[in-house]
Amino acid sequence: MPRLGMSVEQQASVKRLFLFGSILAVVGVVLGVFLGTNGNTGGWLLCALIALIWGTAALFLRMRKADRP
């Protein structure tokens, strides 16, 4: 049985949530860079972790978009 895909409302909701997550990711990276430049190695780890999570979400959404009819 093929998947029907997401409705227009669901697509809009995903775009809104991804935008909100992207804004929070930018804030987190800025905080991580601030901590990293002040000598805290955890700041660079925070930057790497945020980039990994954001990249995984972006890749997942791109793959889901390609699967839509």
C-alpha positions as CSV (number, residue, x, y, z in Angstrom):
1,M,0.0,0.0,0.0
2,P,1.7,3.3,-1.1
3,R,2.0,6.2,1.3
4,L,-0.2,9.2,0.4
5,G,2.2,11.8,1.8
6,M,1.5,14.8,4.0
7,S,-1.3,17.2,3.7
8,V,-0.6,20.9,3.0
9,E,-1.3,21.8,6.6
10,Q,1.2,19.2,7.8
11,Q,3.8,20.5,5.3
12,A,3.3,24.0,6.6
13,S,3.6,22.8,10.2
14,V,6.9,21.0,9.4
15,K,8.3,24.2,7.7
16,R,7.3,26.3,10.7
17,L,8.9,23.8,13.2
18,F,12.1,23.5,11.1
19,L,12.4,27.3,10.9
20,F,11.9,27.5,14.7
21,G,14.5,24.8,15.2
22,S,16.9,26.6,12.8
23,I,16.6,29.8,14.8
24,L,17.3,27.9,18.0
25,A,20.3,26.2,16.4
26,V,21.8,29.5,15.4
27,V,21.4,30.8,19.0
28,G,23.0,27.6,20.3
29,V,25.9,27.9,17.9
30,V,26.5,31.5,18.9
31,L,26.5,30.4,22.5
32,G,28.9,27.6,21.8
33,V,31.3,29.8,19.9
34,F,31.2,32.3,22.8
35,L,31.9,29.5,25.3
36,G,34.6,28.1,23.1
37,T,36.4,31.3,22.6
38,N,36.4,31.9,26.4
39,G,38.3,28.6,26.9
40,N,35.5,26.2,27.6
41,T,36.0,23.1,25.3
42,G,32.4,22.2,25.9
43,G,31.4,25.1,23.8
44,W,33.0,23.6,20.7
45,L,31.3,20.3,21.6
46,L,28.0,22.1,21.8
47,C,28.5,23.6,18.3
48,A,29.3,20.2,16.9
49,L,26.3,18.5,18.5
50,I,23.9,21.2,17.3
51,A,25.3,21.0,13.8
52,L,25.0,17.2,13.8
53,I,21.4,17.3,15.0
54,W,20.4,20.1,12.6
55,G,22.1,18.4,9.6
56,T,20.3,15.1,10.4
57,A,16.9,16.8,10.6
58,A,17.6,18.7,7.3
59,L,18.7,15.4,5.5
60,F,15.6,13.6,6.9
61,L,13.2,16.3,5.6
62,R,15.0,16.4,2.2
63,M,14.6,12.6,1.9
64,R,10.9,12.8,2.9
65,K,10.3,15.6,0.4
66,A,11.8,13.4,-2.4
67,D,9.5,10.5,-1.5
68,R,6.3,12.6,-1.9
69,P,4.2,11.9,-5.0
